[in-house]
Structure formats: structure tokens, C-alpha cells
Amino acid sequence: MPQPVRPTENVVAVFDTMLERSSKSWYGLELAKHAEIGSATIYQVLLRLERAGLLEATWESIDPAEAGRPRRRLYRLTGTGAEVGTRMVAEYKPRVRQRNRSAWLPGAEGYKT
């Protein structure tokens, strides 16, 4: 049976970021950048959320030789993950730090699709 996930600042930041674009598959370092948490920390959070059944993870389907880099592990919210994340962000986000949203605004410097 999956373990419940405590609503730490990093967990809330990951849910908040993933819920902004809930149909997107994220790779770890991309998610760390947008959630504004450390690159070492992100994988601990992702593993906990995956083990709890709140994320599903798959390997990117590319040829590493052709892409010139290793395959990435991609993470996507499950239906339950979206529900839990929405509740957690609504309840705990006001208590945690506010992240810089300018990277998400079209036309803003550093905007990424």
C-alpha cells in the first residue's frame, strides 16, 4: 500500500508546477528549475510521489546516440496525483514561499514552452 506524502514545501512546489501544465510530461531537472528547488532534492520528491502512486514515470523514447544525450525519465501526474496535488496546493501553498511566475508568461524574458 502506498505511503501518504507529507506536504513539505518541496512537494507543494512540485505539485504547483505540475498542475500549471497538468498534461505535460516533465523531466527532473526541468521540473527542479520551474519549481525552484535543488536538483538533488527533486529526485527524492519525485521518487516519493511515484511510490505513492501520485506520479507515473516512463523513459523518453529517443535514440541517445541521435539525440547526443542520455534518455530522460519523464514524470506525469496520475488522476489521483492531480486530485491530491490540487488539495495540497490549495491548503498549503499560502504557507510556503511564492515562486517567480515570470518564466511562465508568454513574452517574458526566459519564457519556455
N, C-alpha and C positions, 0 to 999 in steps of 0.2 A: 504494500500500500504506500502511495507517495506521501512524503513528509510535507506538512504545511510549511509555507515560506514566510519568514518574518518580514515585515515591511520596513527594511532598512532604507536609508537614504539612496543607496545604490540600486536596490531593487525597484524602488519607486521611480528613479531616474530612467532605468531601462524600460519599465512599463510605459512611462510617459512618452518616451521617444518612440517606442514601437507602435504605440496606439495612434500617434500622429499620422502614420502611414501603415496601417494595420495589414494591408495586403502585400507589403514589401517583405522580401527575404533579406535579412541583414547578415553581414559577416562581422566577426567580433571587433576588429579594430575600427571599422566604420561606426559601429554602434557605440563603442567607447568614446569616439570623438564627438558624436552628436549628443550623447548622454552626459558628456563632460565628466567622465570617470576614468581612472587609470587603466592602462592597457593590461596590466597584470590582474587587476581586480575584475575586469569584465568577464573573464572566463570562469571565475569562481561563481559569479552571479548566474551566468548562462547555464552552467552545469547544474546548479541548484534548481533553476526554473525548469530545465529539461527533465531532471529526475522527478520533479513534482508533476510532470505532465502538462505544464503550462506553455511549454515551447516544444516545437518539433525541429529536429536538426537533420540536414541532409548535406552530402558533399556536392559541391559545384560540379556540373558536368562539362568540364573543359579538358583539353589536352594540355597538360602542364608545359610540354616542350613547345607547343604552338603559342601558348599564352606568355611564355617566358617567366612563369611563376608557379608556385605550388597551387593545388586546388584549395579553395576556401571552404570552410564549414559554414553553411547558411542556416540561419535561425528564423523561425516564423512563429507567431502566436498561434496557439490552438484556440478553439472556441472557448474552452474553459479558461485558458490563459487571458483571452480578451475580456471575459467577464470579471475574473479575479483582478486583473490589472486595472480595469475601469473603476471598480470599487476601491481598490487600494490607492490609486491616484487621487480619486475624489476625497477620500478620507485623510490621507497623509501628506499629499503634496503641499498644502498650505503650511505644513510644519517643517518642510525641508527647503533647501536652497532653491532659488529660482535660476533656471538656466538661461543662457543667451539664446534668444529665438531668431536673431538676425540671419543666421545661416540658413534658415528655412524660408525666408521671404524672397520671392522672385524679384530679381533686380538688385538685391542686396549684395554687397561685396562678399565673395566666398560662398554664394548660393550653390548648392549641389543638388542635382536631380537624382 
